[in-house]
Amino acid sequence: MHRVLNLVSVCLVDTTTLKEDIRNKLTTYNLHEHQVNDGINEEGEPTLAINADFNSATDANEFHAWLKTYIMQNKTSFKNARTRVHDCFHAEGQTLPCQIGDIWELI
């Protein structure tokens, strides 16, 4: 089983520093794969997204706690943010459905 973390957010500032901070933190974990992407939404606002597939539930939970704290400490940089953690069984060839875990939202 893999534990997957997703973040979708709309930012109020340029995302370069946020993206670098998150990428640097992710390098400290044993990951199956990950992406940290930024872009622009239809309203022209900067966006930031994460998709990280952790080999360890402990690492995923630790990163999720760090990410929530990071977002709260930088909340003036975020218009909104939403994280979701789920256990993904099909990533290891199992036929079980994903199980949704923690969902957190900054509004």
All heavy atoms as an XYZ file, in Angstrom:
861
protein
N       0.844     -1.178      0.000
C       0.000      0.000      0.000
C       0.889      1.241      0.000
O       1.894      1.280      0.673
C      -0.893     -0.029      1.249
C      -1.864      1.085      1.349
S      -1.606      2.431      2.540
C      -0.610      1.856      3.814
N       0.492      2.200     -0.789
C       1.154      3.497     -0.805
C       0.207      4.495     -0.161
O      -1.007      4.356     -0.270
C       1.423      3.959     -2.232
C       2.424      3.134     -2.968
N       3.341      3.693     -3.806
C       2.671      1.807     -3.009
C       4.089      2.755     -4.336
N       3.695      1.589     -3.861
N       0.748      5.520      0.477
C      -0.073      6.611      0.983
C       0.220      7.825      0.114
O       1.366      8.229     -0.049
C       0.227      6.901      2.448
C      -0.726      7.945      3.012
C      -0.877      7.862      4.492
N      -1.660      6.685      4.850
C      -1.874      6.314      6.110
N      -1.383      7.015      7.106
N      -2.591      5.244      6.388
N      -0.832      8.374     -0.474
C      -0.713      9.465     -1.441
C      -1.257     10.745     -0.835
O      -2.311     10.748     -0.204
C      -1.470      9.116     -2.744
C      -1.416     10.264     -3.727
C      -0.904      7.842     -3.353
N      -0.526     11.831     -1.031
C      -0.955     13.151     -0.565
C      -1.145     14.049     -1.775
O      -0.290     14.081     -2.665
C       0.097     13.766      0.358
C      -0.248     15.172      0.844
C       0.035     15.309      2.319
C       0.485     16.228      0.051
N      -2.266     14.759     -1.806
C      -2.552     15.737     -2.853
C      -2.803     17.097     -2.214
O      -3.421     17.176     -1.162
C      -3.797     15.361     -3.652
C      -3.726     13.976     -4.226
O      -4.395     13.088     -3.749
N      -2.906     13.770     -5.229
N      -2.332     18.129     -2.869
C      -2.633     19.512     -2.494
C      -3.094     20.228     -3.740
O      -2.486     20.083     -4.809
C      -1.392     20.234     -1.943
C      -1.478     21.768     -1.898
C      -2.343     22.235     -0.738
C      -0.106     22.405     -1.838
N      -4.163     20.991     -3.619
C      -4.559     21.963     -4.633
C      -4.711     23.293     -3.923
O      -5.248     23.355     -2.815
C      -5.858     21.574     -5.378
C      -5.627     20.359     -6.254
C      -6.990     21.319     -4.436
N      -4.202     24.356     -4.528
C      -4.282     25.657     -3.872
C      -4.262     26.776     -4.897
O      -3.778     26.613     -6.018
C      -3.119     25.833     -2.892
O      -1.884     25.883     -3.578
N      -4.798     27.898     -4.467
C      -4.706     29.150     -5.210
C      -3.899     30.085     -4.326
O      -4.159     30.211     -3.130
C      -6.098     29.747     -5.517
C      -5.969     31.095     -6.201
C      -6.905     28.780     -6.377
N      -2.908     30.708     -4.920
C      -1.982     31.537     -4.148
C      -2.215     33.023     -4.408
O      -2.827     33.406     -5.399
C      -0.548     31.161     -4.492
S      -0.164     29.435     -4.104
N      -1.705     33.818     -3.496
C      -1.810     35.274     -3.605
C      -0.475     35.909     -3.986
O      -0.387     37.124     -4.125
C      -2.300     35.860     -2.277
C      -3.685     35.385     -1.836
C      -3.972     35.826     -0.403
C      -4.755     35.905     -2.779
N       0.556     35.079     -4.115
C       1.904     35.550     -4.429
C       2.507     34.638     -5.498
O       1.975     33.574     -5.796
C       2.812     35.535     -3.175
C       2.282     36.474     -2.109
C       2.964     34.126     -2.616
N       3.646     35.031     -6.022
C       4.410     34.166     -6.914
C       4.750     32.875     -6.155
O       5.109     32.907     -4.976
C       5.693     34.884     -7.346
C       6.544     34.022     -8.240
O       6.216     33.912     -9.428
O       7.528     33.446     -7.728
N       4.635     31.754     -6.824
C       4.765     30.459     -6.143
C       6.196     29.913     -6.106
O       6.430     28.844     -5.549
C       3.867     29.417     -6.827
O       4.242     29.321     -8.201
C       2.402     29.797     -6.705
N       7.157     30.629     -6.652
C       8.518     30.105     -6.779
C       9.101     29.650     -5.438
O       9.592     28.526     -5.318
C       9.442     31.149     -7.441
O       8.894     31.502     -8.713
C      10.845     30.610     -7.611
N       9.056     30.499     -4.434
C       9.629     30.156     -3.124
C       8.841     29.034     -2.462
O       9.433     28.108     -1.892
C       9.673     31.392     -2.207
O      10.474     32.396     -2.838
C      10.266     31.062     -0.852
N       7.521     29.096     -2.528
C       6.689     28.042     -1.940
C       7.028     26.698     -2.576
O       7.212     25.685     -1.880
C       5.205     28.349     -2.146
C       4.663     29.655     -1.558
C       3.256     29.925     -2.068
C       4.698     29.614     -0.044
N       7.124     26.684     -3.882
C       7.413     25.463     -4.630
C       8.788     24.896     -4.242
O       8.926     23.692     -4.005
C       7.355     25.785     -6.122
C       7.470     24.607     -7.034
C       7.289     25.081     -8.480
C       7.534     24.001     -9.477
N       7.361     24.465    -10.851
N       9.785     25.765     -4.131
C      11.132     25.319     -3.762
C      11.161     24.771     -2.341
O      11.795     23.737     -2.085
C      12.123     26.471     -3.906
C      12.434     26.826     -5.339
C      13.348     28.025     -5.461
O      13.939     28.459     -4.439
O      13.481     28.542     -6.583
N      10.492     25.441     -1.410
C      10.456     24.972     -0.023
C       9.837     23.579      0.065
O      10.347     22.700      0.766
C       9.655     25.930      0.864
C      10.348     27.253      1.110
O      11.557     27.380      0.810
O       9.661     28.175      1.599
N       8.736     23.387     -0.640
C       8.034     22.099     -0.603
C       8.860     21.021     -1.282
O       8.992     19.903     -0.755
C       6.631     22.235     -1.223
C       5.761     23.120     -0.315
C       5.990     20.875     -1.436
C       4.478     23.597     -0.949
N       9.440     21.325     -2.406
C      10.298     20.345     -3.097
C      11.471     19.934     -2.211
O      11.823     18.754     -2.142
C      10.827     20.914     -4.409
C       9.870     20.793     -5.544
C      10.534     21.180     -6.841
N       9.643     20.895     -7.950
C       9.763     21.450     -9.124
N      10.724     22.320     -9.368
N       8.926     21.140    -10.089
N      12.087     20.911     -1.556
C      13.217     20.608     -0.672
C      12.795     19.702      0.471
O      13.521     18.775      0.838
C      13.849     21.889     -0.130
C      14.621     22.641     -1.193
O      15.055     22.064     -2.189
N      14.782     23.935     -0.992
N      11.640     19.948      1.055
C      11.160     19.103      2.146
C      10.877     17.686      1.641
O      11.201     16.702      2.318
C       9.909     19.718      2.777
C       9.379     18.958      3.956
C      10.359     18.956      5.111
C       9.775     18.291      6.343
N      10.735     18.262      7.446
N      10.290     17.568      0.466
C       9.969     16.246     -0.080
C      11.216     15.404     -0.323
O      11.154     14.169     -0.255
C       9.158     16.378     -1.370
C       7.679     16.695     -1.182
C       7.042     17.074     -2.514
C       6.941     15.522     -0.550
N      12.352     16.041     -0.581
C      13.582     15.274     -0.826
C      14.067     14.542      0.414
O      14.925     13.660      0.310
C      14.727     16.167     -1.352
O      15.073     17.122     -0.360
C      14.348     16.853     -2.655
N      13.523     14.860      1.575
C      13.948     14.197      2.808
C      13.197     12.891      3.065
O      13.451     12.221      4.066
C      13.781     15.133      4.032
O      12.391     15.404      4.244
C      14.537     16.443      3.833
N      12.274     12.536      2.165
C      11.449     11.334      2.342
C      11.732     10.301      1.264
O      12.173     10.633      0.161
C       9.957     11.708      2.306
C       9.543     12.598      3.439
C       9.399     13.964      3.252
C       9.302     12.075      4.700
C       9.026     14.788      4.302
C       8.929     12.888      5.749
C       8.792     14.243      5.542
O       8.431     15.053      6.582
N      11.414      9.049      1.576
C      11.488      7.955      0.624
C      10.170      7.928     -0.145
O       9.156      7.471      0.369
C      11.725      6.637      1.372
C      11.773      5.448      0.443
O      11.913      5.583     -0.770
N      11.644      4.272      1.011
N      10.203      8.423     -1.371
C       8.989      8.556     -2.179
C       9.006      7.601     -3.359
O      10.050      7.346     -3.960
C       8.861      9.983     -2.715
C       8.720     11.085     -1.671
C       8.983     12.430     -2.297
C       7.343     11.033     -1.059
N       7.826      7.112     -3.689
C       7.677      6.322     -4.921
C       7.776      7.274     -6.115
O       8.503      7.018     -7.067
C       6.347      5.566     -4.900
C       6.099      4.744     -6.105
N       6.850      3.627     -6.397
C       5.209      4.882     -7.114
C       6.421      3.113     -7.532
N       5.428      3.846     -7.988
N       7.033      8.378     -6.059
C       7.096      9.439     -7.061
C       6.432     10.677     -6.494
O       5.661     10.605     -5.535
C       6.442      9.028     -8.374
C       4.951      8.765     -8.266
C       4.324      8.358     -9.596
O       4.968      8.544    -10.642
O       3.200      7.863     -9.570
N       6.737     11.825     -7.095
C       6.088     13.064     -6.657
C       6.214     14.143     -7.737
O       7.106     14.087     -8.579
C       6.687     13.566     -5.339
C       8.071     14.128     -5.469
N       9.183     13.331     -5.593
C       8.512     15.404     -5.506
C      10.261     14.102     -5.698
N       9.877     15.364     -5.649
N       5.273     15.080     -7.676
C       5.299     16.270     -8.517
C       4.871     17.460     -7.672
O       3.972     17.337     -6.843
C       4.334     16.173     -9.706
C       4.565     15.027    -10.665
C       3.745     13.817    -10.315
O       2.718     13.910     -9.665
N       4.201     12.655    -10.726
N       5.514     18.583     -7.906
C       5.085     19.866     -7.343
C       4.952     20.788     -8.545
O       5.936     21.073     -9.220
C       6.098     20.426     -6.326
C       5.599     21.746     -5.744
C       6.371     19.417     -5.206
N       3.740     21.201     -8.828
C       3.465     21.977    -10.038
C       2.826     23.315     -9.693
O       2.026     23.409     -8.765
C       2.517     21.202    -10.957
C       3.125     19.899    -11.416
O       4.244     19.862    -11.883
N       2.380     18.814    -11.251
N       3.174     24.312    -10.472
C       2.499     25.598    -10.354
C       1.947     25.976    -11.713
O       2.276     25.374    -12.728
C       3.427     26.674     -9.794
C       4.699     26.855    -10.609
O       4.919     26.108    -11.585
O       5.489     27.743    -10.269
N       1.067     26.947    -11.690
C       0.438     27.376    -12.928
C      -0.438     28.582    -12.681
O      -0.290     29.292    -11.690
N      -1.390     28.793    -13.573
C      -2.321     29.914    -13.500
C      -3.720     29.363    -13.742
O      -3.935     28.593    -14.681
C      -2.000     30.975    -14.584
C      -0.561     31.478    -14.463
C      -2.998     32.120    -14.543
C      -0.293     32.399    -13.300
N      -4.677     29.743    -12.896
C      -6.054     29.279    -13.104
C      -6.768     30.183    -14.119
O      -6.181     31.127    -14.658
C      -6.823     29.165    -11.780
C      -7.065     30.502    -11.107
O      -6.880     31.568    -11.685
N      -7.491     30.456     -9.858
N      -8.031     29.901    -14.374
C      -8.796     30.645    -15.379
C      -8.957     32.120    -15.028
O      -9.169     32.953    -15.903
C     -10.166     30.001    -15.569
C     -10.081     28.623    -16.182
C     -11.410     27.893    -16.199
O     -12.390     28.379    -15.592
O     -11.459     26.820    -16.827
N      -8.875     32.448    -13.735
C      -8.986     33.841    -13.304
C      -7.638     34.565    -13.344
O      -7.537     35.720    -12.962
C      -9.575     33.928    -11.887
C     -11.054     33.567    -11.795
C     -11.287     32.064    -11.802
O     -10.416     31.300    -11.324
O     -12.337     31.645    -12.321
N      -6.589     33.861    -13.763
C      -5.260     34.463    -13.841
C      -4.496     34.436    -12.525
O      -3.464     35.088    -12.398
N      -4.974     33.663    -11.551
C      -4.325     33.582    -10.241
C      -3.317     32.436    -10.221
O      -3.549     31.393    -10.830
C      -5.374     33.345     -9.146
C      -6.422     34.441     -9.072
C      -7.610     34.038     -8.215
O      -8.159     32.934     -8.438
O      -7.983     34.825     -7.340
N      -2.194     32.630     -9.508
C      -1.212     31.547     -9.427
C      -1.746     30.361     -8.625
O      -2.474     30.533     -7.645
C      -0.019     32.198     -8.722
C      -0.543     33.412     -8.058
C      -1.781     33.827     -8.781
N      -1.400     29.166     -9.067
C      -1.828     27.941     -8.391
C      -0.606     27.093     -8.042
O       0.454     27.221     -8.657
C      -2.767     27.105     -9.281
O      -2.072     26.755    -10.477
C      -4.031     27.877     -9.619
N      -0.794     26.241     -7.053
C       0.256     25.323     -6.630
C      -0.398     23.988     -6.307
O      -1.435     23.956     -5.633
C       0.979     25.875     -5.393
C       2.177     25.089     -4.873
C       3.313     25.091     -5.900
C       2.658     25.686     -3.565
N       0.181     22.907     -6.805
C      -0.374     21.579     -6.572
C       0.748     20.599     -6.255
O       1.873     20.744     -6.737
C      -1.145     21.105     -7.795
N       0.411     19.614     -5.432
C       1.348     18.542     -5.079
C       0.641     17.213     -5.283
O      -0.527     17.063     -4.937
C       1.775     18.626     -3.594
C       2.426     19.951     -3.260
C       2.703     17.468     -3.235
C       2.639     20.155     -1.765
N       1.380     16.270     -5.806
C       0.956     14.877     -5.810
C       2.182     14.085     -5.371
O       3.177     14.030     -6.096
C       0.486     14.436     -7.193
C      -0.057     13.029     -7.174
O      -0.743     12.638     -6.242
N       0.265     12.273     -8.204
N       2.127     13.508     -4.175
C       3.273     12.783     -3.633
C       2.834     11.393     -3.192
O       1.893     11.250     -2.413
C       3.876     13.548     -2.460
N       3.513     10.395     -3.710
C       3.218      8.996     -3.430
C       4.314      8.465     -2.504
O       5.451      8.251     -2.924
C       3.177      8.226     -4.747
C       2.760      6.785     -4.593
O       2.736      6.276     -3.461
O       2.482      6.156     -5.631
N       3.965      8.291     -1.225
C       4.922      7.877     -0.202
C       4.946      6.359     -0.073
O       3.902      5.706     -0.113
C       4.535      8.480      1.153
C       4.727      9.963      1.243
C       3.762     10.832      0.746
C       5.864     10.506      1.811
C       3.928     12.199      0.824
C       6.040     11.874      1.896
C       5.068     12.727      1.402
N       6.121      5.811      0.142
C       6.263      4.387      0.411
C       5.935      4.056      1.863
O       5.733      2.897      2.198
C       7.688      3.927      0.086
C       7.981      4.001     -1.395
O       7.173      3.577     -2.207
N       9.122      4.540     -1.752
N       5.870      5.062      2.710
C       5.637      4.866      4.136
C       4.479      5.747      4.610
O       4.475      6.959      4.363
C       6.913      5.239      4.907
O       6.648      5.530      6.251
N       3.522      5.153      5.295
C       2.411      5.928      5.861
C       2.930      6.922      6.891
O       2.433      8.050      6.982
C       1.386      4.992      6.485
N       3.932      6.526      7.649
C       4.514      7.422      8.663
C       5.090      8.670      8.008
O       4.857      9.790      8.469
C       5.598      6.686      9.471
O       5.011      5.542     10.082
C       6.205      7.577     10.531
N       5.841      8.482      6.917
C       6.409      9.634      6.199
C       5.308     10.531      5.638
O       5.394     11.760      5.715
C       7.310      9.172      5.050
C       8.662      8.672      5.514
O       8.975      8.778      6.714
O       9.409      8.159      4.653
N       4.275      9.921      5.072
C       3.172     10.700      4.510
C       2.486     11.526      5.591
O       2.195     12.713      5.390
C       2.160      9.785      3.832
N       2.243     10.922      6.735
C       1.588     11.637      7.831
C       2.472     12.765      8.367
O       1.986     13.853      8.662
C       1.223     10.675      8.953
C       0.171      9.682      8.534
O      -0.530      9.863      7.552
N       0.072      8.590      9.282
N       3.767     12.496      8.459
C       4.702     13.519      8.939
C       4.761     14.689      7.968
O       4.724     15.853      8.371
C       6.090     12.908      9.114
C       7.111     13.878      9.666
C       8.475     13.231      9.779
O       8.610     12.262     10.553
O       9.409     13.695      9.094
N       4.842     14.391      6.663
C       4.863     15.464      5.670
C       3.549     16.240      5.674
O       3.554     17.472      5.560
C       5.148     14.917      4.264
C       5.108     15.996      3.218
C       6.147     16.892      3.095
C       4.013     16.131      2.383
C       6.106     17.910      2.149
C       3.954     17.134      1.434
C       5.004     18.027      1.314
N       2.434     15.552      5.823
C       1.143     16.232      5.852
C       1.067     17.205      7.025
O       0.593     18.338      6.878
C       0.004     15.209      5.900
C      -1.338     15.799      5.658
N      -2.446     15.445      6.375
C      -1.769     16.735      4.767
C      -3.486     16.130      5.944
N      -3.095     16.917      4.967
N       1.532     16.779      8.175
C       1.556     17.672      9.346
C       2.460     18.876      9.076
O       2.088     20.021      9.378
C       2.031     16.908     10.578
N       3.641     18.630      8.486
C       4.537     19.727      8.147
C       3.881     20.676      7.149
O       3.955     21.899      7.298
C       5.847     19.182      7.555
C       6.755     20.285      7.085
C       7.649     20.970      7.838
C       6.799     20.864      5.764
N       8.265     21.945      7.068
C       7.761     21.892      5.798
C       6.120     20.605      4.579
C       8.064     22.658      4.669
C       6.419     21.373      3.464
C       7.387     22.389      3.516
N       3.230     20.127      6.121
C       2.615     20.943      5.078
C       1.501     21.825      5.640
O       1.414     23.011      5.303
C       2.082     20.056      3.957
C       1.464     20.768      2.765
C       2.489     21.663      2.067
C       0.881     19.749      1.786
N       0.667     21.280      6.495
C      -0.410     22.079      7.099
C       0.185     23.223      7.914
O      -0.293     24.367      7.831
C      -1.311     21.207      7.969
C      -2.142     20.218      7.162
C      -3.136     19.453      8.008
C      -2.506     18.495      8.962
N      -3.473     17.634      9.669
N       1.225     22.942      8.682
C       1.888     23.992      9.466
C       2.512     25.027      8.545
O       2.391     26.238      8.780
C       2.958     23.372     10.383
O       2.320     22.450     11.272
C       3.686     24.435     11.188
N       3.178     24.565      7.486
C       3.812     25.472      6.523
C       2.780     26.404      5.892
O       3.000     27.612      5.782
C       4.533     24.651      5.449
C       5.210     25.490      4.395
C       6.447     26.070      4.636
C       4.610     25.717      3.158
C       7.072     26.849      3.675
C       5.221     26.486      2.189
C       6.452     27.053      2.454
O       7.064     27.834      1.510
N       1.648     25.854      5.494
C       0.601     26.675      4.878
C       0.060     27.690      5.893
O      -0.127     28.864      5.562
C      -0.526     25.797      4.303
C      -0.005     25.022      3.088
C      -1.745     26.631      3.925
C      -0.930     23.939      2.584
N      -0.175     27.255      7.115
C      -0.686     28.178      8.140
C       0.328     29.286      8.439
O      -0.051     30.440      8.630
C      -1.041     27.417      9.421
C      -2.265     26.525      9.278
S      -3.755     27.416      8.751
C      -4.000     28.494     10.143
N       1.605     28.950      8.474
C       2.637     29.961      8.731
C       2.787     30.930      7.558
O       3.304     32.025      7.732
C       3.976     29.287      9.026
C       4.011     28.594     10.357
C       5.287     27.794     10.580
O       6.032     27.488      9.647
N       5.527     27.435     11.828
N       2.343     30.512      6.389
C       2.424     31.345      5.187
C       1.036     31.638      4.626
O       0.875     31.835      3.422
C       3.282     30.637      4.128
C       4.714     30.502      4.540
O       5.474     31.449      4.453
N       5.085     29.325      5.018
N       0.031     31.681      5.502
C      -1.346     31.787      5.011
C      -1.628     33.073      4.248
O      -2.566     33.120      3.459
C      -2.357     31.559      6.130
C      -2.382     32.563      7.218
C      -3.402     32.144      8.261
C      -3.341     33.048      9.470
N      -4.255     32.579     10.497
N      -0.820     34.108      4.433
C      -1.011     35.325      3.638
C      -0.603     35.109      2.181
O      -0.892     35.936      1.326
C      -0.222     36.511      4.223
O       1.167     36.160      4.273
C      -0.727     36.880      5.612
N       0.061     33.981      1.898
C       0.452     33.646      0.527
C      -0.597     32.805     -0.184
O      -0.496     32.586     -1.397
C       1.772     32.870      0.537
O       2.810     33.655      1.081
N      -1.601     32.307      0.568
C      -2.594     31.397      0.009
C      -3.993     31.998      0.067
O      -4.434     32.458      1.115
C      -2.611     30.078      0.791
C      -1.382     29.236      0.592
C      -0.271     29.400      1.407
C      -1.336     28.287     -0.418
C       0.864     28.626      1.226
C      -0.207     27.512     -0.608
C       0.899     27.679      0.220
N      -4.677     31.974     -1.055
C      -6.092     32.340     -1.083
C      -6.911     31.183     -0.522
O      -7.842     31.376      0.253
C      -6.518     32.654     -2.517
C      -7.961     33.074     -2.658
C      -8.264     33.440     -4.103
C      -9.707     33.900     -4.267
N      -9.975     34.256     -5.681
N      -6.560     29.963     -0.928
C      -7.168     28.754     -0.377
C      -6.230     27.587     -0.635
O      -5.348     27.652     -1.487
C      -8.561     28.491     -0.950
C      -8.548     28.306     -2.449
O      -7.834     27.475     -2.979
N      -9.343     29.110     -3.152
N      -6.425     26.541      0.145
C      -5.619     25.329     -0.010
C      -6.425     24.152      0.520
O      -7.173     24.290      1.488
C      -4.304     25.453      0.758
N      -6.248     23.003     -0.132
C      -6.948     21.789      0.303
C      -6.010     20.605      0.118
O      -5.430     20.424     -0.947
C      -8.203     21.577     -0.530
C      -9.031     20.383     -0.097
C     -10.331     20.331     -0.903
N     -11.263     19.401     -0.331
C     -11.396     18.133     -0.715
N     -10.624     17.657     -1.663
N     -12.288     17.354     -0.151
N      -5.850     19.834      1.189
C      -5.042     18.624      1.105
C      -5.932     17.410      1.267
O      -6.997     17.478      1.893
C      -3.951     18.575      2.192
O      -4.564     18.503      3.476
C      -3.036     19.786      2.112
N      -5.472     16.306      0.701
C      -6.172     15.036      0.862
C      -5.124     13.940      0.911
O      -4.202     13.912      0.098
C      -7.113     14.794     -0.307
C      -7.916     13.495     -0.162
C      -8.788     13.266     -1.338
N      -7.946     12.771     -2.433
C      -8.422     12.156     -3.494
N      -9.712     11.999     -3.665
N      -7.608     11.724     -4.430
N      -5.263     13.055      1.879
C      -4.377     11.903      2.004
C      -5.233     10.659      1.812
O      -6.328     10.562      2.368
C      -3.702     11.872      3.392
C      -2.809     10.653      3.523
C      -2.905     13.150      3.637
N      -4.753      9.731      1.013
C      -5.484      8.470      0.850
C      -4.513      7.309      0.681
O      -3.384      7.481      0.238
C      -6.479      8.541     -0.311
C      -5.860      8.565     -1.665
N      -5.384      9.723     -2.246
C      -5.648      7.579     -2.561
C      -4.915      9.452     -3.447
N      -5.046      8.159     -3.666
N      -4.975      6.151      1.100
C      -4.216      4.920      0.939
C      -4.571      4.328     -0.417
O      -5.737      4.109     -0.726
C      -4.541      3.927      2.058
C      -4.012      4.399      3.404
O      -3.084      5.229      3.417
O      -4.518      3.932      4.429
N      -3.547      4.084     -1.212
C      -3.727      3.645     -2.589
C      -3.218      2.216     -2.726
O      -2.023      1.974     -2.601
C      -2.960      4.592     -3.503
S      -3.183      4.268     -5.237
N      -4.124      1.310     -2.962
C      -3.755     -0.097     -3.072
C      -3.434     -0.509     -4.508
O      -2.607     -1.381     -4.731
C      -4.876     -0.979     -2.511
C      -5.085     -0.770     -1.040
C      -6.033      0.120     -0.567
C      -4.317     -1.454     -0.110
C      -6.219      0.322      0.797
C      -4.486     -1.265      1.248
C      -5.443     -0.373      1.701
N      -4.081      0.121     -5.494
C      -3.843     -0.289     -6.880
C      -2.427      0.038     -7.342
O      -1.934     -0.540     -8.302
C      -4.894      0.291     -7.831
C      -4.836      1.764     -7.985
N      -5.536      2.631     -7.183
C      -4.141      2.538     -8.847
C      -5.287      3.874     -7.543
N      -4.442      3.842     -8.546
N      -1.741      0.948     -6.651
C      -0.357      1.265     -7.006
C       0.555      0.056     -6.815
O       1.621     -0.017     -7.418
C       0.150      2.433     -6.161
N       0.130     -0.884     -6.006
C       0.897     -2.119     -5.801
C       0.211     -3.320     -6.443
O       0.472     -4.460     -6.078
C       1.121     -2.355     -4.316
C       2.052     -1.336     -3.706
C       2.450     -1.660     -2.276
O       1.901     -2.603     -1.690
O       3.322     -0.953     -1.766
N      -0.684     -3.078     -7.399
C      -1.319     -4.140     -8.135
C      -2.464     -4.837     -7.407
O      -2.940     -5.867     -7.848
N      -2.911     -4.259     -6.312
C      -4.032     -4.842     -5.585
C      -5.340     -4.305     -6.153
O      -5.382     -3.214     -6.714
C      -3.919     -4.523     -4.096
C      -2.655     -5.075     -3.460
C      -2.547     -4.721     -1.998
O      -3.542     -4.452     -1.334
N      -1.332     -4.709     -1.491
N      -6.405     -5.035     -5.997
C      -7.682     -4.631     -6.584
C      -8.605     -3.961     -5.572
O      -9.784     -3.793     -5.825
C      -8.403     -5.849     -7.178
O      -8.588     -6.822     -6.143
C      -7.622     -6.449     -8.332
N      -8.065     -3.555     -4.450
C      -8.871     -2.869     -3.441
C      -9.046     -1.400     -3.816
O      -8.151     -0.790     -4.422
C      -8.189     -2.964     -2.078
C      -7.981     -4.372     -1.531
C      -7.062     -4.325     -0.313
C      -9.318     -4.996     -1.171
N     -10.165     -0.799     -3.451
C     -10.342      0.634     -3.733
C      -9.484      1.482     -2.791
O      -9.091      1.035     -1.713
C     -11.830      0.860     -3.452
C     -12.199     -0.202     -2.483
C     -11.338     -1.387     -2.813
N      -9.201      2.698     -3.220
C      -8.471      3.629     -2.361
C      -9.314      3.948     -1.132
O     -10.546      3.960     -1.199
C      -8.162      4.922     -3.116
S      -6.985      4.689     -4.452
N      -8.643      4.207     -0.033
C      -9.328      4.584      1.202
C      -8.931      6.010      1.561
O      -7.756      6.286      1.800
C      -8.976      3.630      2.338
C      -9.468      2.233      2.090
C      -9.112      1.285      3.234
O      -8.264      1.570      4.051
N      -9.797      0.160      3.276
N      -9.920      6.890      1.562
C      -9.678      8.294      1.879
C      -9.322      8.418      3.350
O      -9.963      7.823      4.222
C     -10.913      9.162      1.559
C     -11.265      9.038      0.073
C     -10.683     10.615      1.949
C     -10.208      9.519     -0.866
N      -8.297      9.196      3.619
C      -7.875      9.449      4.992
C      -8.192     10.875      5.377
O      -9.313     11.351      5.242
N      -7.158     11.597      5.753
C      -7.301     12.959      6.255
C      -7.541     13.946      5.123
O      -6.886     13.891      4.091
C      -6.032     13.323      7.023
C      -6.165     14.590      7.847
O      -7.298     15.020      8.106
O      -5.123     15.137      8.247
N      -8.485     14.847      5.334
C      -8.728     15.973      4.430
C      -8.648     17.237      5.266
O      -9.213     17.316      6.348
C     -10.101     15.868      3.740
C     -10.133     14.617      2.855
C     -10.413     17.114      2.925
C     -11.475     14.332      2.224
N      -7.910     18.225      4.760
C      -7.714     19.475      5.487
C      -7.917     20.617      4.508
O      -7.554     20.508      3.332
C      -6.313     19.511      6.083
C      -5.977     20.768      6.797
C      -6.295     21.082      8.082
C      -5.265     21.894      6.271
N      -5.812     22.328      8.382
C      -5.171     22.845      7.297
C      -4.684     22.172      5.039
C      -4.525     24.064      7.122
C      -4.046     23.390      4.864
C      -3.978     24.321      5.915
N      -8.457     21.728      4.994
C      -8.748     22.850      4.108
C      -8.477     24.178      4.792
O      -8.849     24.391      5.938
C     -10.216     22.774      3.662
C     -10.518     23.597      2.470
C     -11.818     23.204      1.818
O     -12.494     22.260      2.286
O     -12.179     23.850      0.834
N      -7.812     25.057      4.076
C      -7.622     26.454      4.466
C      -8.515     27.273      3.561
O      -8.355     27.232      2.338
C      -6.173     26.895      4.300
C      -5.898     28.398      4.459
C      -6.039     28.792      5.935
C      -4.523     28.750      3.943
N      -9.463     27.959      4.149
C     -10.400     28.763      3.344
C     -10.139     30.229      3.596
O      -9.924     30.649      4.687
C     -11.864     28.417      3.692
C     -12.099     26.952      3.386
C     -12.817     29.292      2.901
C     -13.449     26.436      3.793
